Amino acid sequence: MRVISGTAKGRTLKGVPGEGTRPITDRVKESLFNILGADIRDARFLDLFAGTGGVGIEALSRGAKEAVFVEQGRAALETIRANLAITQLAERARVVRADVFTFLSDTPDVPFDYIYIAPPQYKGLWAQTLQAIDAKPAWLSEDSQVIVQIHPVEFEPLQLERLALVDERKYGSTLLCFYEL
């Protein structure tokens, strides 16, 4: 796992000890950020179920104004903080120890441009998280994108009021689903 581009390019990131997380592969992360392109510059990025923090760190490295990492596990939180130190990107980051659903029950001061959801697999958490965001439009700016990382067999169409699926990309055992207002 490494930072692919930007100010921290080439830095190797630590993994979370144990089997609890499934970090995004460099290939999928590179594809994701090729899709997002230069729009990531000056964006506010929310990384839910952040794990190693690799996706939010990539966003910061490529010029995001701010990244908020939400994670509940102590080992993952320590890994995110270590990876922010390794990449020297901690000053534009906020690491929040919280249950994602408790976090989303609040109202943010400022909406996010990108929200990345990569929960533990096969528990339906991706759908619950997407529905929670859909129900609280204060999380979303006018041009927000919500990106979900799941295993392809987990996907199911969802009834959402505000968000619509606009694209999906499959990379082996990883499916990225893109939702917009």
TORTIBA-243059 format. One record per atom (N, C-alpha, C): residue number from 1; residue in three letters; x, y, z. Coordinates in Angstrom, 1 decimal. Atoms other than C-alpha are relative to their C-alpha. Example, Ala and Ser with C-alpha at 12.3 -4.5 7.8 and 13.67 -1.06 7.14 Angstrom:
2
VORO,1,ala,0.9,-1.2,0.0 $
VORO,1,ala,12.3,-4.5,7.8 $
VORO,1,ala,0.9,1.2,0.0 $
VORO,2,ser,-0.9,-1.1,0.0 $
VORO,2,ser,13.7,-1.1,7.1 $
VORO,2,ser,-0.8,1.1,0.8 $
//
This chain:
181
VORO,1,met,0.8,-1.2,0.0 $
VORO,1,met,0.0,0.0,0.0 $
VORO,1,met,0.9,1.2,0.0 $
VORO,2,arg,-0.8,-1.2,0.1 $
VORO,2,arg,1.4,3.3,-1.0 $
VORO,2,arg,-0.9,1.2,-0.5 $
VORO,3,val,0.7,-1.2,0.5 $
VORO,3,val,0.4,6.9,-1.9 $
VORO,3,val,0.5,0.0,-1.5 $
VORO,4,ile,-0.3,0.2,1.4 $
VORO,4,ile,0.2,6.9,-5.7 $
VORO,4,ile,0.4,1.3,-0.6 $
VORO,5,ser,-0.3,-1.2,0.7 $
VORO,5,ser,0.4,10.6,-6.6 $
VORO,5,ser,-0.1,1.2,1.0 $
VORO,6,gly,0.1,-1.2,-0.8 $
VORO,6,gly,0.7,14.1,-5.2 $
VORO,6,gly,1.2,0.2,0.9 $
VORO,7,thr,-1.1,-0.5,-0.9 $
VORO,7,thr,2.8,15.6,-2.4 $
VORO,7,thr,0.6,-1.2,0.8 $
VORO,8,ala,-0.5,1.2,-0.7 $
VORO,8,ala,3.2,12.2,-0.6 $
VORO,8,ala,0.3,-1.2,-0.9 $
VORO,9,lys,-0.2,1.0,0.9 $
VORO,9,lys,3.8,10.2,-3.7 $
VORO,9,lys,1.1,-1.0,0.4 $
VORO,10,gly,-1.0,1.0,-0.3 $
VORO,10,gly,5.6,6.9,-3.1 $
VORO,10,gly,0.1,-0.4,1.4 $
VORO,11,arg,-0.2,0.4,-1.4 $
VORO,11,arg,5.3,6.8,0.6 $
VORO,11,arg,-0.8,-1.2,0.3 $
VORO,12,thr,0.7,1.3,-0.4 $
VORO,12,thr,4.4,3.4,2.0 $
VORO,12,thr,-0.8,0.2,1.2 $
VORO,13,leu,0.9,-0.1,-1.2 $
VORO,13,leu,1.4,3.2,4.3 $
VORO,13,leu,0.0,-1.3,0.8 $
VORO,14,lys,0.1,1.1,-0.8 $
VORO,14,lys,1.1,0.9,7.2 $
VORO,14,lys,-1.4,-0.6,-0.1 $
VORO,15,gly,1.3,0.7,0.0 $
VORO,15,gly,-1.7,-1.7,7.3 $
VORO,15,gly,-0.5,-0.1,1.5 $
VORO,16,val,0.5,0.3,-1.3 $
VORO,16,val,-4.0,-2.3,10.2 $
VORO,16,val,0.3,-1.4,0.4 $
VORO,17,pro,-0.3,1.4,-0.4 $
VORO,17,pro,-2.9,-5.3,12.2 $
VORO,17,pro,-1.2,-0.8,0.1 $
VORO,18,gly,1.1,0.9,0.0 $
VORO,18,gly,-5.1,-8.3,12.0 $
VORO,18,gly,-0.8,-0.2,-1.3 $
VORO,19,glu,0.8,0.3,1.2 $
VORO,19,glu,-7.8,-9.4,9.6 $
VORO,19,glu,-1.2,0.9,-0.2 $
VORO,20,gly,1.3,-0.8,0.0 $
VORO,20,gly,-10.5,-6.7,10.3 $
VORO,20,gly,-0.2,0.9,-1.1 $
VORO,21,thr,0.2,-1.0,1.1 $
VORO,21,thr,-9.8,-4.4,7.4 $
VORO,21,thr,0.4,-0.6,-1.3 $
VORO,22,arg,-0.4,0.4,1.3 $
VORO,22,arg,-9.5,-4.8,3.7 $
VORO,22,arg,0.3,1.2,-0.8 $
VORO,23,pro,-0.4,-1.2,0.6 $
VORO,23,pro,-7.5,-2.0,2.3 $
VORO,23,pro,-0.2,-0.1,-1.5 $
VORO,24,ile,0.1,-0.1,1.5 $
VORO,24,ile,-8.1,-0.8,-1.3 $
VORO,24,ile,1.3,-0.3,-0.6 $
VORO,25,thr,-1.3,0.3,0.7 $
VORO,25,thr,-5.5,-2.1,-3.7 $
VORO,25,thr,0.4,1.3,-0.7 $
VORO,26,asp,-0.6,-1.1,0.7 $
VORO,26,asp,-3.2,0.4,-5.4 $
VORO,26,asp,-0.7,0.2,-1.3 $
VORO,27,arg,0.6,0.0,1.4 $
VORO,27,arg,-4.7,-0.5,-8.8 $
VORO,27,arg,-1.4,0.7,0.1 $
VORO,28,val,1.4,-0.5,-0.2 $
VORO,28,val,-8.3,0.3,-7.6 $
VORO,28,val,0.1,1.5,0.4 $
VORO,29,lys,-0.1,-1.4,-0.5 $
VORO,29,lys,-7.2,3.5,-5.8 $
VORO,29,lys,0.4,0.9,-1.1 $
VORO,30,glu,-0.4,-0.8,1.2 $
VORO,30,glu,-5.4,4.7,-8.9 $
VORO,30,glu,-1.1,0.3,-0.9 $
VORO,31,ser,1.1,-0.2,0.9 $
VORO,31,ser,-8.4,4.1,-11.0 $
VORO,31,ser,-1.0,1.0,0.5 $
VORO,32,leu,1.0,-0.9,-0.7 $
VORO,32,leu,-10.7,5.8,-8.5 $
VORO,32,leu,0.5,1.5,-0.2 $
VORO,33,phe,-0.5,-1.4,0.1 $
VORO,33,phe,-8.5,9.0,-8.5 $
VORO,33,phe,0.2,0.4,-1.4 $
VORO,34,asn,0.1,-0.4,1.4 $
VORO,34,asn,-8.2,8.9,-12.3 $
VORO,34,asn,-1.4,0.5,-0.4 $
VORO,35,ile,1.4,-0.4,0.3 $
VORO,35,ile,-12.0,9.1,-12.4 $
VORO,35,ile,-0.3,1.3,0.6 $
VORO,36,leu,0.3,-1.3,-0.7 $
VORO,36,leu,-12.2,11.9,-9.8 $
VORO,36,leu,0.8,1.2,-0.6 $
VORO,37,gly,-0.8,-1.0,0.7 $
VORO,37,gly,-9.4,13.8,-11.6 $
VORO,37,gly,0.4,1.2,0.9 $
VORO,38,ala,-0.5,-1.3,-0.7 $
VORO,38,ala,-8.4,17.4,-10.7 $
VORO,38,ala,-1.1,0.5,0.9 $
VORO,39,asp,1.1,-0.6,-0.9 $
VORO,39,asp,-11.8,18.0,-9.0 $
VORO,39,asp,0.3,-0.3,1.5 $
VORO,40,ile,-0.4,0.2,-1.4 $
VORO,40,ile,-10.2,16.6,-5.8 $
VORO,40,ile,0.7,1.2,0.6 $
VORO,41,arg,-0.7,-1.2,-0.6 $
VORO,41,arg,-8.2,19.8,-5.4 $
VORO,41,arg,-1.0,0.9,0.7 $
VORO,42,asp,0.8,-0.9,-0.8 $
VORO,42,asp,-9.6,22.0,-2.7 $
VORO,42,asp,-1.3,-0.6,0.5 $
VORO,43,ala,1.3,0.7,-0.3 $
VORO,43,ala,-12.4,19.4,-2.0 $
VORO,43,ala,0.1,-0.3,1.5 $
VORO,44,arg,0.1,0.6,-1.4 $
VORO,44,arg,-13.6,18.3,1.5 $
VORO,44,arg,-0.4,-1.4,-0.2 $
VORO,45,phe,0.1,1.5,0.2 $
VORO,45,phe,-13.3,14.5,1.7 $
VORO,45,phe,-0.4,-0.6,1.3 $
VORO,46,leu,0.4,0.7,-1.2 $
VORO,46,leu,-15.1,12.3,4.2 $
VORO,46,leu,0.3,-1.5,-0.3 $
VORO,47,asp,-0.4,1.4,0.2 $
VORO,47,asp,-13.6,8.8,4.6 $
VORO,47,asp,-0.7,-0.8,1.2 $
VORO,48,leu,0.7,0.8,-1.1 $
VORO,48,leu,-16.1,6.5,6.5 $
VORO,48,leu,0.5,-1.4,0.0 $
VORO,49,phe,-0.6,1.3,-0.2 $
VORO,49,phe,-15.0,3.2,7.9 $
VORO,49,phe,1.4,0.0,-0.6 $
VORO,50,ala,-1.3,-0.4,0.7 $
VORO,50,ala,-11.5,4.6,7.1 $
VORO,50,ala,1.1,-1.0,0.0 $
VORO,51,gly,-1.0,1.0,0.0 $
VORO,51,gly,-9.4,1.6,8.0 $
VORO,51,gly,1.4,0.5,0.1 $
VORO,52,thr,-1.4,-0.5,0.0 $
VORO,52,thr,-5.8,2.5,7.1 $
VORO,52,thr,0.0,1.5,-0.3 $
VORO,53,gly,0.0,-1.4,0.4 $
VORO,53,gly,-6.9,6.0,5.9 $
VORO,53,gly,0.5,0.2,-1.4 $
VORO,54,gly,-0.6,-0.1,1.3 $
VORO,54,gly,-5.4,5.2,2.5 $
VORO,54,gly,-0.7,0.9,-1.1 $
VORO,55,val,0.8,-0.7,1.0 $
VORO,55,val,-8.2,6.7,0.4 $
VORO,55,val,0.0,1.5,0.3 $
VORO,56,gly,0.0,-1.4,-0.4 $
VORO,56,gly,-8.5,10.0,2.4 $
VORO,56,gly,1.4,0.6,-0.1 $
VORO,57,ile,-1.4,-0.5,0.1 $
VORO,57,ile,-4.7,10.3,2.5 $
VORO,57,ile,0.4,0.2,-1.5 $
VORO,58,glu,-0.3,-0.2,1.4 $
VORO,58,glu,-4.5,9.9,-1.3 $
VORO,58,glu,-0.7,1.3,-0.4 $
VORO,59,ala,0.7,-1.2,0.4 $
VORO,59,ala,-7.1,12.7,-1.6 $
VORO,59,ala,0.8,1.2,0.5 $
VORO,60,leu,-0.8,-1.1,-0.5 $
VORO,60,leu,-5.0,14.9,0.7 $
VORO,60,leu,1.3,0.2,-0.8 $
VORO,61,ser,-1.2,-0.1,0.7 $
VORO,61,ser,-1.9,14.1,-1.2 $
VORO,61,ser,-0.2,0.7,-1.4 $
VORO,62,arg,0.3,-0.6,1.3 $
VORO,62,arg,-3.6,15.2,-4.4 $
VORO,62,arg,-0.7,1.3,0.1 $
VORO,63,gly,0.4,-1.4,-0.2 $
VORO,63,gly,-4.7,18.5,-3.0 $
VORO,63,gly,-1.3,0.3,0.6 $
VORO,64,ala,1.2,-0.2,-0.7 $
VORO,64,ala,-7.9,18.0,-1.1 $
VORO,64,ala,0.3,1.0,1.2 $
VORO,65,lys,-0.1,-1.0,-1.0 $
VORO,65,lys,-8.5,20.9,1.3 $
VORO,65,lys,0.0,-0.6,1.4 $
VORO,66,glu,0.2,0.7,-1.3 $
VORO,66,glu,-9.5,18.6,4.2 $
VORO,66,glu,-0.5,-1.4,-0.2 $
VORO,67,ala,0.5,1.3,-0.1 $
VORO,67,ala,-10.1,15.0,5.0 $
VORO,67,ala,-0.4,-0.4,1.4 $
VORO,68,val,0.4,0.5,-1.3 $
VORO,68,val,-12.1,13.6,7.9 $
VORO,68,val,-0.1,-1.5,-0.1 $
VORO,69,phe,0.0,1.5,0.0 $
VORO,69,phe,-11.5,10.0,8.8 $
VORO,69,phe,-0.8,-0.5,1.2 $
VORO,70,val,0.9,0.5,-1.1 $
VORO,70,val,-14.2,8.2,10.8 $
VORO,70,val,0.2,-1.5,0.1 $
VORO,71,glu,-0.3,1.4,-0.3 $
VORO,71,glu,-13.3,4.9,12.4 $
VORO,71,glu,-0.3,-0.3,1.4 $
VORO,72,gln,0.3,0.4,-1.4 $
VORO,72,gln,-14.2,3.0,15.5 $
VORO,72,gln,1.1,-0.8,0.7 $
VORO,73,gly,-1.0,0.9,-0.6 $
VORO,73,gly,-11.4,0.5,16.0 $
VORO,73,gly,1.2,0.7,0.4 $
VORO,74,arg,-1.2,-0.6,-0.5 $
VORO,74,arg,-8.5,1.5,18.1 $
VORO,74,arg,1.3,-0.2,-0.9 $
VORO,75,ala,-1.2,0.3,0.9 $
VORO,75,ala,-5.9,-0.3,15.9 $
VORO,75,ala,0.0,0.8,-1.3 $
VORO,76,ala,0.2,-0.8,1.2 $
VORO,76,ala,-7.3,1.4,12.8 $
VORO,76,ala,0.3,1.5,0.2 $
VORO,77,leu,-0.3,-1.4,-0.3 $
VORO,77,leu,-7.2,4.8,14.4 $
VORO,77,leu,1.5,0.3,0.2 $
VORO,78,glu,-1.4,-0.2,-0.1 $
VORO,78,glu,-3.6,4.4,15.4 $
VORO,78,glu,0.7,-0.1,-1.3 $
VORO,79,thr,-0.6,0.2,1.3 $
VORO,79,thr,-2.8,3.2,11.9 $
VORO,79,thr,-0.2,1.3,-0.8 $
VORO,80,ile,0.3,-1.2,0.7 $
VORO,80,ile,-4.5,6.3,10.4 $
VORO,80,ile,0.9,1.1,0.4 $
VORO,81,arg,-0.9,-1.0,-0.6 $
VORO,81,arg,-2.6,8.6,12.7 $
VORO,81,arg,1.5,-0.2,-0.5 $
VORO,82,ala,-1.4,0.4,0.4 $
VORO,82,ala,0.7,6.8,11.9 $
VORO,82,ala,0.2,0.4,-1.5 $
VORO,83,asn,-0.1,-0.3,1.5 $
VORO,83,asn,0.0,7.1,8.1 $
VORO,83,asn,-0.1,1.4,-0.3 $
VORO,84,leu,0.0,-1.5,0.2 $
VORO,84,leu,-0.8,10.8,8.4 $
VORO,84,leu,1.3,0.5,0.4 $
VORO,85,ala,-1.3,-0.5,-0.4 $
VORO,85,ala,2.5,11.3,10.2 $
VORO,85,ala,1.0,-0.4,-1.1 $
VORO,86,ile,-0.9,0.5,1.1 $
VORO,86,ile,4.4,9.2,7.5 $
VORO,86,ile,-0.1,1.0,-1.2 $
VORO,87,thr,0.3,-0.8,1.2 $
VORO,87,thr,2.8,11.3,4.7 $
VORO,87,thr,0.1,1.6,0.3 $
VORO,88,gln,-0.1,-1.5,-0.4 $
VORO,88,gln,3.1,14.7,6.7 $
VORO,88,gln,-1.2,0.7,-0.5 $
VORO,89,leu,1.3,-0.6,0.4 $
VORO,89,leu,-0.6,15.4,5.9 $
VORO,89,leu,-0.9,0.2,1.1 $
VORO,90,ala,0.8,-0.1,-1.1 $
VORO,90,ala,-1.9,15.5,9.4 $
VORO,90,ala,-0.7,1.4,0.2 $
VORO,91,glu,0.6,-1.4,-0.3 $
VORO,91,glu,-2.5,19.3,9.5 $
VORO,91,glu,-1.3,0.3,-0.8 $
VORO,92,arg,1.2,-0.2,0.7 $
VORO,92,arg,-5.3,19.0,6.9 $
VORO,92,arg,-1.0,-1.1,0.3 $
VORO,93,ala,0.8,1.2,-0.3 $
VORO,93,ala,-6.8,15.9,8.5 $
VORO,93,ala,-0.7,0.1,1.4 $
VORO,94,arg,0.7,0.2,-1.3 $
VORO,94,arg,-9.3,15.2,11.3 $
VORO,94,arg,-0.3,-1.4,0.1 $
VORO,95,val,0.2,1.4,-0.3 $
VORO,95,val,-9.4,11.7,12.8 $
VORO,95,val,-1.1,0.0,1.1 $
VORO,96,val,1.1,0.0,-0.9 $
VORO,96,val,-12.7,11.0,14.5 $
VORO,96,val,-0.3,-1.5,0.5 $
VORO,97,arg,0.3,1.4,-0.5 $
VORO,97,arg,-13.2,7.9,16.8 $
VORO,97,arg,-1.5,0.0,0.2 $
VORO,98,ala,1.4,0.0,-0.1 $
VORO,98,ala,-16.9,7.2,16.3 $
VORO,98,ala,-0.6,-1.1,-0.8 $
VORO,99,asp,0.8,0.8,0.8 $
VORO,99,asp,-19.5,4.8,15.1 $
VORO,99,asp,-0.5,0.8,-1.2 $
VORO,100,val,0.4,-0.8,1.2 $
VORO,100,val,-20.3,5.9,11.5 $
VORO,100,val,-1.4,0.5,0.1 $
VORO,101,phe,1.4,-0.4,-0.1 $
VORO,101,phe,-24.0,6.0,12.2 $
VORO,101,phe,-0.3,1.0,1.0 $
VORO,102,thr,0.1,-1.0,-1.0 $
VORO,102,thr,-23.7,8.0,15.3 $
VORO,102,thr,0.6,1.3,-0.6 $
VORO,103,phe,-0.6,-1.2,0.7 $
VORO,103,phe,-21.4,10.4,13.4 $
VORO,103,phe,-0.9,0.6,-1.0 $
VORO,104,leu,0.9,-0.5,1.0 $
VORO,104,leu,-23.9,10.7,10.6 $
VORO,104,leu,-1.3,0.6,0.5 $
VORO,105,ser,1.2,-0.6,-0.6 $
VORO,105,ser,-26.7,11.5,13.0 $
VORO,105,ser,0.1,1.4,0.3 $
VORO,106,asp,-0.2,-1.5,-0.2 $
VORO,106,asp,-25.2,14.9,13.6 $
VORO,106,asp,-0.1,0.7,-1.3 $
VORO,107,thr,0.0,-0.9,1.3 $
VORO,107,thr,-25.3,17.8,11.1 $
VORO,107,thr,1.3,0.6,-0.1 $
VORO,108,pro,-1.3,-0.6,0.1 $
VORO,108,pro,-22.0,18.9,9.7 $
VORO,108,pro,-0.1,1.5,-0.1 $
VORO,109,asp,-0.1,-1.4,0.2 $
VORO,109,asp,-20.9,22.5,9.8 $
VORO,109,asp,0.0,0.4,-1.5 $
VORO,110,val,-0.2,-0.3,1.5 $
VORO,110,val,-20.0,22.4,6.1 $
VORO,110,val,-0.1,-1.3,-0.7 $
VORO,111,pro,0.2,1.2,0.8 $
VORO,111,pro,-21.0,19.8,3.5 $
VORO,111,pro,1.3,-0.5,-0.6 $
VORO,112,phe,-1.2,0.6,0.6 $
VORO,112,phe,-18.5,17.4,1.9 $
VORO,112,phe,-0.2,-0.1,-1.5 $
VORO,113,asp,0.0,0.2,1.5 $
VORO,113,asp,-17.6,17.2,-1.8 $
VORO,113,asp,0.0,-1.4,-0.4 $
VORO,114,tyr,-0.1,1.5,0.2 $
VORO,114,tyr,-16.7,13.5,-1.6 $
VORO,114,tyr,-0.2,-0.7,1.3 $
VORO,115,ile,0.2,0.9,-1.2 $
VORO,115,ile,-17.9,10.8,0.8 $
VORO,115,ile,0.3,-1.4,-0.5 $
VORO,116,tyr,-0.5,1.3,0.4 $
VORO,116,tyr,-16.1,7.5,0.6 $
VORO,116,tyr,-0.5,-1.0,1.1 $
VORO,117,ile,0.6,1.0,-0.9 $
VORO,117,ile,-17.9,4.4,2.1 $
VORO,117,ile,0.7,-1.3,-0.3 $
VORO,118,ala,-0.7,1.3,0.3 $
VORO,118,ala,-15.8,1.2,2.5 $
VORO,118,ala,-0.2,-0.8,1.3 $
VORO,119,pro,0.2,0.7,-1.3 $
VORO,119,pro,-17.4,-0.8,5.4 $
VORO,119,pro,0.4,-1.4,-0.1 $
VORO,120,pro,-0.2,1.5,0.0 $
VORO,120,pro,-16.8,-4.4,6.5 $
VORO,120,pro,-1.0,-0.6,-0.9 $
VORO,121,gln,0.8,0.6,1.0 $
VORO,121,gln,-18.1,-6.7,3.9 $
VORO,121,gln,-1.2,-0.9,0.5 $
VORO,122,tyr,1.1,0.9,-0.1 $
VORO,122,tyr,-21.4,-8.7,3.7 $
VORO,122,tyr,-0.8,0.2,1.3 $
VORO,123,lys,0.9,-0.3,-1.2 $
VORO,123,lys,-23.2,-6.9,6.6 $
VORO,123,lys,-1.0,1.0,-0.4 $
VORO,124,gly,1.0,-1.0,0.4 $
VORO,124,gly,-25.3,-4.5,4.5 $
VORO,124,gly,0.3,1.4,0.5 $
VORO,125,leu,-0.3,-1.4,-0.5 $
VORO,125,leu,-23.5,-1.5,6.1 $
VORO,125,leu,0.1,1.0,-1.0 $
VORO,126,trp,-0.1,-1.0,1.1 $
VORO,126,trp,-22.9,0.1,2.8 $
VORO,126,trp,-1.3,0.6,-0.3 $
VORO,127,ala,1.3,-0.5,0.3 $
VORO,127,ala,-26.6,0.4,2.1 $
VORO,127,ala,-0.5,0.8,1.1 $
VORO,128,gln,0.4,-0.8,-1.1 $
VORO,128,gln,-27.4,1.6,5.6 $
VORO,128,gln,0.7,1.4,0.0 $
VORO,129,thr,-0.8,-1.2,-0.1 $
VORO,129,thr,-24.7,4.2,5.4 $
VORO,129,thr,-0.5,1.0,-1.2 $
VORO,130,leu,0.5,-0.8,1.1 $
VORO,130,leu,-25.9,5.4,2.0 $
VORO,130,leu,-1.3,0.6,0.2 $
VORO,131,gln,1.3,-0.5,-0.3 $
VORO,131,gln,-29.4,5.7,3.2 $
VORO,131,gln,0.0,1.0,1.1 $
VORO,132,ala,-0.2,-1.1,-1.1 $
VORO,132,ala,-28.3,7.7,6.3 $
VORO,132,ala,0.4,1.3,-0.7 $
VORO,133,ile,-0.5,-1.3,0.7 $
VORO,133,ile,-26.5,10.2,4.0 $
VORO,133,ile,-1.1,0.5,-0.9 $
VORO,134,asp,1.1,-0.4,0.8 $
VORO,134,asp,-29.5,10.3,1.6 $
VORO,134,asp,-1.0,0.7,0.8 $
VORO,135,ala,1.1,-0.6,-0.8 $
VORO,135,ala,-31.8,11.2,4.5 $
VORO,135,ala,0.5,1.3,0.6 $
VORO,136,lys,-0.5,-1.3,-0.6 $
VORO,136,lys,-29.5,14.1,5.7 $
VORO,136,lys,0.8,0.7,-1.1 $
VORO,137,pro,-0.7,-0.7,1.1 $
VORO,137,pro,-28.7,16.3,2.7 $
VORO,137,pro,1.0,1.0,0.4 $
VORO,138,ala,-1.0,-0.9,-0.5 $
VORO,138,ala,-26.6,18.6,4.9 $
VORO,138,ala,1.4,-0.5,-0.2 $
VORO,139,trp,-1.4,0.6,0.2 $
VORO,139,trp,-23.7,16.2,4.4 $
VORO,139,trp,0.5,0.2,-1.4 $
VORO,140,leu,-0.4,-0.1,1.4 $
VORO,140,leu,-23.7,16.9,0.7 $
VORO,140,leu,0.0,1.4,-0.6 $
VORO,141,ser,0.0,-1.3,0.8 $
VORO,141,ser,-22.7,19.9,-1.4 $
VORO,141,ser,-0.7,-0.3,-1.3 $
VORO,142,glu,0.8,0.1,1.2 $
VORO,142,glu,-24.5,20.6,-4.6 $
VORO,142,glu,0.6,-1.0,-1.0 $
VORO,143,asp,-0.7,0.9,1.0 $
VORO,143,asp,-21.9,18.6,-6.7 $
VORO,143,asp,0.6,-1.2,0.7 $
VORO,144,ser,-0.6,1.1,-0.8 $
VORO,144,ser,-21.1,15.9,-4.1 $
VORO,144,ser,0.0,-1.3,-0.8 $
VORO,145,gln,0.1,1.4,0.5 $
VORO,145,gln,-20.2,12.4,-5.1 $
VORO,145,gln,0.2,-0.9,1.3 $
VORO,146,val,-0.1,1.0,-1.1 $
VORO,146,val,-20.7,9.5,-2.7 $
VORO,146,val,0.5,-1.3,-0.7 $
VORO,147,ile,-0.6,1.2,0.6 $
VORO,147,ile,-18.5,6.5,-3.6 $
VORO,147,ile,0.0,-1.1,1.0 $
VORO,148,val,0.1,1.2,-0.9 $
VORO,148,val,-19.1,3.0,-2.2 $
VORO,148,val,0.9,-1.0,-0.5 $
VORO,149,gln,-0.9,1.1,0.3 $
VORO,149,gln,-16.5,0.3,-2.2 $
VORO,149,gln,-0.6,-1.3,0.6 $
VORO,150,ile,0.5,1.2,-0.5 $
VORO,150,ile,-18.0,-3.2,-1.9 $
VORO,150,ile,0.4,-1.2,-0.9 $
VORO,151,his,-0.1,1.2,0.9 $
VORO,151,his,-17.7,-6.8,-3.2 $
VORO,151,his,-1.1,0.0,-1.0 $
VORO,152,pro,1.1,0.0,1.0 $
VORO,152,pro,-19.7,-7.1,-6.4 $
VORO,152,pro,-1.3,-0.8,0.4 $
VORO,153,val,1.2,0.8,-0.3 $
VORO,153,val,-22.0,-9.8,-4.9 $
VORO,153,val,-0.9,0.7,1.1 $
VORO,154,glu,0.8,-0.7,-1.0 $
VORO,154,glu,-23.1,-7.3,-2.2 $
VORO,154,glu,-1.0,1.0,-0.6 $
VORO,155,phe,0.8,-1.1,0.6 $
VORO,155,phe,-24.6,-4.8,-4.7 $
VORO,155,phe,-1.5,-0.4,-0.1 $
VORO,156,glu,1.5,0.1,0.3 $
VORO,156,glu,-28.4,-4.3,-4.8 $
VORO,156,glu,-0.5,1.4,-0.2 $
VORO,157,pro,0.6,-1.4,0.3 $
VORO,157,pro,-30.4,-1.4,-6.2 $
VORO,157,pro,-0.7,0.4,1.3 $
VORO,158,leu,0.6,-0.6,-1.2 $
VORO,158,leu,-31.6,0.9,-3.4 $
VORO,158,leu,-1.0,1.1,-0.4 $
VORO,159,gln,1.0,-1.1,0.1 $
VORO,159,gln,-34.6,3.2,-3.1 $
VORO,159,gln,0.5,1.2,0.7 $
VORO,160,leu,-0.6,-1.2,-0.7 $
VORO,160,leu,-33.0,6.6,-2.4 $
VORO,160,leu,-0.8,1.2,-0.5 $
VORO,161,glu,0.8,-1.2,0.4 $
VORO,161,glu,-34.8,10.0,-2.4 $
VORO,161,glu,0.8,1.0,-0.7 $
VORO,162,arg,-0.8,-1.1,0.5 $
VORO,162,arg,-31.9,12.3,-3.2 $
VORO,162,arg,1.1,-0.5,-0.9 $
VORO,163,leu,-1.2,0.5,0.7 $
VORO,163,leu,-29.0,10.2,-4.4 $
VORO,163,leu,-0.4,-1.0,-1.1 $
VORO,164,ala,0.3,0.9,1.1 $
VORO,164,ala,-28.9,8.3,-7.7 $
VORO,164,ala,1.4,-0.6,-0.4 $
VORO,165,leu,-1.2,0.7,0.5 $
VORO,165,leu,-26.4,5.7,-9.0 $
VORO,165,leu,0.3,0.5,-1.4 $
VORO,166,val,-0.3,-0.5,1.3 $
VORO,166,val,-24.6,7.3,-11.9 $
VORO,166,val,1.1,-0.8,-0.7 $
VORO,167,asp,-1.0,0.8,0.6 $
VORO,167,asp,-21.7,4.9,-12.5 $
VORO,167,asp,0.4,-1.1,0.9 $
VORO,168,glu,-0.6,1.1,-0.7 $
VORO,168,glu,-20.2,1.6,-11.4 $
VORO,168,glu,1.2,-0.5,-0.7 $
VORO,169,arg,-1.3,0.5,0.6 $
VORO,169,arg,-16.7,0.2,-12.0 $
VORO,169,arg,0.4,-1.2,0.8 $
VORO,170,lys,-0.4,1.3,-0.6 $
VORO,170,lys,-15.7,-3.4,-11.3 $
VORO,170,lys,1.5,-0.2,-0.3 $
VORO,171,tyr,-1.4,0.4,0.1 $
VORO,171,tyr,-12.1,-4.3,-10.6 $
VORO,171,tyr,0.2,-1.3,0.8 $
VORO,172,gly,-0.1,1.3,-0.7 $
VORO,172,gly,-11.9,-8.0,-9.8 $
VORO,172,gly,-1.1,-0.2,1.1 $
VORO,173,ser,1.0,0.2,-1.1 $
VORO,173,ser,-13.5,-8.5,-6.4 $
VORO,173,ser,-0.4,1.3,0.7 $
VORO,174,thr,0.4,-1.3,-0.5 $
VORO,174,thr,-14.0,-4.7,-5.9 $
VORO,174,thr,-0.9,0.7,-0.9 $
VORO,175,leu,1.0,-0.8,0.8 $
VORO,175,leu,-17.0,-2.7,-7.1 $
VORO,175,leu,0.0,1.4,0.6 $
VORO,176,leu,0.2,-1.4,-0.4 $
VORO,176,leu,-17.0,1.1,-6.9 $
VORO,176,leu,-1.3,0.5,-0.6 $
VORO,177,cys,1.3,-0.5,0.5 $
VORO,177,cys,-20.5,2.6,-7.1 $
VORO,177,cys,0.1,1.5,0.3 $
VORO,178,phe,0.0,-1.5,-0.1 $
VORO,178,phe,-20.8,6.4,-7.7 $
VORO,178,phe,-1.4,0.5,0.1 $
VORO,179,tyr,1.3,-0.6,-0.2 $
VORO,179,tyr,-23.8,8.3,-6.4 $
VORO,179,tyr,0.1,1.5,0.0 $
VORO,180,glu,0.1,-1.5,0.0 $
VORO,180,glu,-24.8,11.9,-7.0 $
VORO,180,glu,-1.4,0.4,0.3 $
VORO,181,leu,1.4,-0.6,-0.2 $
VORO,181,leu,-27.7,14.2,-6.1 $
VORO,181,leu,-0.7,0.0,-1.4 $
//
